[in-house]
Amino acid sequence: MTELIFGALKLSFMKRILLFACGLIFFAIVVSSFKPVAVLHSSLSTQYNDTILFAGEKHFKNVQQLTFGGDNAEAYFSFDGKWIIFQRTNPKEGILCDEMFIGKVPAYGEKFEYRRVSSGKGRTTCGAIMKDGKHIIYASTHLGADTCPPVPDRKKYGNKYIWPLYDSYDIFMADMNGNIVKQLTKSKGYDAEATLSPDGKKMLYTSDKDGDIDLYIMDLKTGKEKRITNTLGYDGGAWFSPDGKKIIWRASRPKTPEEVKEYKDFLAENLVAPTNMEVFIADVNGKNVKQVTSFGQANWAPAYMPDSKRIIFASNHQSKRGFPFNLYTINEDGTNLEKISAEKSFDAFPMFSPDGKKIIFCSNRNNGGTHDTNIFIADWVE
């Protein structure tokens, strides 16, 4: 969730992860021009001047930049791999806080065309295209107000990095034209960060409705649900494995009395400070919880790779300054860590296409020296 962090640039970067982090998931807005051109890198050559592909990124081929300008995050494939849903902020275009967009995956070299599918009211986050290819789900604050919800004043909290847990967030189902057809959650509190099971029948999401920030699985047909995490701390950004047998998520685990007090005090004000997160996995029923990473700092945006055994995630653990964020792969048992990306400030939200042939991610690369975060797609090379 992208969001996180640079010395003098640290605050700006951390604001951006607020937009992403489903979520959670909210960050600072930076304006830039829209350039309606495709930026490509067709092979693993030794030329990296275009900043689309960096030296050492051997797993990426045919890299293409899909968006240009603003903050674009959480781009995810449809079940058939033909569509992408993502959230976007760009004040220059009148998009003052995250709105939901969809577009067809372009052929290599073609321009990415997209359109808004949220109402334009409130703030949205964490979209997914349903298995029928006719509906989407996403979280929105529009029932609370038509306007963007206020961003917390960090000066009140010693300039500590915090995410707001807007209690007006609920999860909705809409058709591909943006017409809301069903409200999926109705509890008082933060309901967001929804993802779907491989069979399309269940929704995994984050909520603070029972007093802590936990994960829930809902049967979309019956509405019945089950809380599947119960340990104190923020649990969020969860995904099913491709085989549907496991789940993966990011979590904070306050341990000392001081950490517990700070966590609970923030939670009482609908806030969370997600600067220390690790990757966890469990069976789909919440049993056999295992902590995969123990690197310290922020290890987040995890997802299972197509084999349902290896994991890809974003992390800043190699820098005490809090940046850069890069992509890594790792085995379920925490072995065989491999650095995948080499961008110098921010790469996050990696996700594979259903057939495992492509990867999509969000990055600060090739942004003309701005803080813009854009979406990139590439062929995956083992």
PyMOL commands that set and color helices and strands:
alter all, ss='L'
color gray80, all
select helices_A, chain A and resi 7-20+91-93+154-157+257-268
alter helices_A, ss='H'
color red, helices_A
select strands_A, chain A and resi 39-41+60-65+71-77+83-90+95-104+114-116+124-129+135-140+163-164+170-175+180-183+191-196+202-207+214-219+225-227+235-240+246-251+271-272+278-283+290-291+299-304+310-315+326-331+338-339+347-352+358-363+374-380
alter strands_A, ss='S'
color yellow, strands_A
deselect
rebuild
show_as cartoon
